[in-house]
């Protein structure tokens, strides 16, 4: 049966290593059907919660390049069940990812949820658009209040995606998540400080020699 992501990822050299390690039979005898060529509500919800992802491209010389992209939660926009897009803002002006995509429009995205130890990986083809090419799309991906200059928009057409198991993903938490988790402790500490101050005042009154 088909396994969409591995149909792309498993090359002859990958298959040779699988055979060498005695793992090729696992995927040759795979009984499921995992095309995963359409985003579902599950992926839509996961994408909407992300505030960063990793994007891999390949140069004409064959060297891979991985770039971290970050922004407000939900800056990667789901347009439909096969398309996502995001704004590309001016940074260090090396343009490595942009140049790679001009030569080869294939891309791989890793979307991480460290808190829940979940990882969504996506194979897609990228269309690069100028800010004036699609005004409606530009408005959708523009980050309100963000001071950097929007130089282009990357629109990604899904080939396939897959989920990884949580093994070896170290849980990490954002400042917002930590603040929310310790809020009850902060509130309790504030309450105890008030009670402690009241007790000190009472004790001081009893010790007054007058």
C-alpha positions as CSV (number, residue, x, y, z in Angstrom):
1,X,0.0,0.0,0.0
2,X,1.0,3.6,-0.5
3,X,2.8,5.7,2.1
4,X,2.9,9.2,0.6
5,X,5.7,10.8,2.6
6,X,8.0,7.8,2.2
7,X,7.3,7.6,-1.5
8,X,9.2,10.9,-1.7
9,X,11.7,10.4,1.1
10,X,12.9,6.9,0.4
11,X,15.4,7.0,-2.5
12,X,17.4,4.0,-3.6
13,X,20.2,4.9,-1.2
14,X,17.8,5.2,1.7
15,X,16.3,1.8,0.8
16,X,19.7,0.3,0.7
17,X,20.4,1.5,4.2
18,X,17.0,0.2,5.3
19,X,18.0,-3.2,3.9
20,X,21.4,-3.2,5.5
21,X,19.8,-2.4,8.9
22,X,17.1,-5.1,8.5
23,X,14.3,-2.5,8.4
24,X,13.2,-2.6,4.8
25,X,10.5,-5.3,5.4
26,X,8.8,-2.9,7.8
27,X,7.8,-0.6,5.0
28,X,7.6,-3.1,2.2
29,X,4.9,-4.9,4.1
30,X,3.1,-1.7,5.3
31,X,-0.6,-2.5,5.5
32,X,-2.0,1.0,5.8
33,X,-2.8,3.7,3.3
34,X,-1.1,7.0,4.2
35,X,-1.2,9.4,1.2
36,X,-1.8,12.4,3.5
37,X,-2.1,14.8,0.5
38,X,-4.8,16.9,2.1
39,X,-4.8,18.7,5.4
40,X,-7.5,17.8,7.8
41,X,-9.0,19.7,10.7
42,X,-6.3,18.1,12.9
43,X,-3.5,19.6,10.8
44,X,-5.4,22.9,10.5
45,X,-5.6,23.3,14.2
46,X,-1.9,22.3,14.7
47,X,-0.7,24.8,12.1
48,X,-2.9,27.6,13.5
49,X,-1.1,27.2,16.9
50,X,2.5,27.4,15.7
51,X,4.6,30.4,16.2
52,X,7.7,29.0,14.4
53,X,8.8,26.2,12.0
54,X,12.0,25.0,10.3
55,X,12.2,25.2,6.5
56,X,14.7,23.2,4.4
57,X,15.7,24.0,0.8
58,X,18.5,22.7,-1.4
59,X,21.0,24.7,-3.5
60,X,22.2,24.1,-7.1
61,X,25.3,22.5,-5.6
62,X,23.3,20.0,-3.6
63,X,23.9,21.6,-0.2
64,X,20.8,21.7,2.1
65,X,19.9,24.8,4.0
66,X,17.6,25.0,7.0
67,X,16.1,28.2,8.2
68,X,14.1,28.9,11.3
69,X,11.0,31.1,10.6
70,X,9.1,32.7,13.5
71,X,6.3,35.1,14.2
72,X,3.0,35.5,16.1
73,X,1.0,32.4,16.6
74,X,-0.8,31.4,13.4
75,X,1.5,33.5,11.1
76,X,1.7,30.4,8.8
77,X,-1.7,30.7,7.1
78,X,-3.8,27.7,5.9
79,X,-5.5,28.8,2.7
80,X,-7.2,25.5,1.8
81,X,-6.6,21.8,2.4
82,X,-3.6,21.8,0.1
83,X,-2.1,25.3,0.5
84,X,-0.3,27.3,3.2
85,X,1.4,30.7,2.9
86,X,3.5,33.1,4.9
87,X,5.0,36.5,4.5
88,X,8.8,36.7,4.0
89,X,10.1,39.8,5.8
90,X,13.5,41.5,5.4
91,X,16.2,40.0,7.6
92,X,20.0,39.7,7.2
93,X,19.5,40.0,3.4
94,X,21.5,36.9,2.5
95,X,18.5,35.5,0.6
96,X,19.7,31.9,0.8
97,X,16.3,30.3,1.0
98,X,14.9,32.6,-1.6
99,X,17.7,31.9,-4.0
100,X,17.5,28.2,-3.5
101,X,13.8,28.3,-4.2
102,X,14.4,30.2,-7.4
103,X,16.4,27.2,-8.6
104,X,14.4,24.4,-7.0
105,X,10.9,25.1,-5.7
106,X,10.8,22.0,-3.4
107,X,10.7,22.5,0.3
108,X,10.4,20.5,3.5
109,X,8.9,22.1,6.6
110,X,9.1,20.8,10.2
111,X,6.5,22.2,12.6
112,X,7.2,21.5,16.2
113,X,5.1,21.4,19.3
114,X,7.7,20.8,22.0
115,X,5.1,21.1,24.8
116,X,3.0,18.1,23.5
117,X,6.0,16.4,21.8
118,X,4.4,16.5,18.4
119,X,6.1,17.0,15.0
120,X,4.4,17.6,11.6
121,X,6.6,17.4,8.5
122,X,5.5,18.7,5.2
123,X,6.8,18.3,1.6
124,X,5.6,21.0,-0.7
125,X,6.3,23.1,-3.8
126,X,6.7,26.9,-3.3
127,X,5.5,29.7,-5.4
128,X,7.2,33.0,-4.7
129,X,5.0,36.1,-5.1
130,X,5.6,39.8,-4.8
131,X,3.5,41.9,-2.4
132,X,1.5,43.4,-5.3
133,X,0.9,40.1,-7.1
134,X,-2.1,39.1,-4.9
135,X,-3.3,41.9,-2.7
136,X,-5.8,39.8,-0.8
137,X,-3.1,37.2,0.1
138,X,-0.8,40.0,1.1
139,X,-3.3,41.4,3.5
140,X,-3.9,37.9,4.9
141,X,-0.2,37.2,5.7
142,X,0.8,40.7,6.8
143,X,1.7,40.8,10.5
144,X,0.0,43.9,12.1
145,X,2.4,46.1,13.9
146,X,5.5,44.1,12.7
147,X,8.1,46.7,11.8
148,X,10.1,44.7,9.2
149,X,9.5,45.1,5.5
150,X,7.5,42.5,3.7
151,X,9.5,41.6,0.6
152,X,7.7,38.6,-0.8
153,X,5.1,35.9,0.0
154,X,5.8,32.2,-0.1
155,X,2.7,30.1,-1.1
156,X,3.2,26.4,-0.6
157,X,1.3,23.7,-2.4
158,X,1.3,20.4,-0.4
159,X,2.7,17.2,-1.9
160,X,2.4,15.2,1.3
161,X,2.8,15.3,5.0
162,X,3.3,13.0,8.0
163,X,3.5,13.0,11.7
164,X,6.4,11.7,13.8
165,X,6.3,9.8,17.0
166,X,7.2,11.8,20.2
167,X,10.3,9.7,20.9
168,X,13.4,11.8,21.6
169,X,11.4,15.2,21.5
170,X,12.5,17.0,24.6
171,X,9.5,19.0,26.1
172,X,10.1,22.7,26.1
173,X,7.8,25.5,27.2
174,X,7.3,29.1,26.1
175,X,7.4,32.0,28.5
176,X,3.6,32.4,28.2
177,X,3.1,28.7,29.0
178,X,5.4,28.9,32.1
179,X,3.7,32.1,33.3
180,X,0.3,30.5,33.0
181,X,1.5,27.3,34.8
182,X,2.9,29.2,37.8
183,X,0.1,31.8,38.0
184,X,-1.7,29.9,40.8
185,X,1.5,29.7,42.8
186,X,2.0,33.5,42.3
187,X,-1.5,34.2,43.5
188,X,-1.1,31.9,46.5
189,X,2.2,33.6,47.3
190,X,0.7,37.0,47.1
191,X,-2.1,35.9,49.4
192,X,0.3,34.5,52.0
193,X,2.3,37.7,51.9
194,X,-0.8,39.7,52.7
195,X,-1.7,37.3,55.6
196,X,1.9,37.4,56.8
197,X,1.8,41.2,56.9
198,X,-1.4,41.2,58.8
199,X,0.0,38.8,61.4
200,X,3.1,41.0,61.8
201,X,0.9,44.0,62.4
202,X,-1.1,42.1,65.1
203,X,2.0,40.8,66.8
204,X,3.5,44.3,66.8
205,X,0.4,45.6,68.5
206,X,0.6,43.0,71.3
207,X,4.2,43.7,71.9
208,X,3.5,47.5,72.4
209,X,4.4,48.2,76.0
210,X,1.7,50.9,76.2
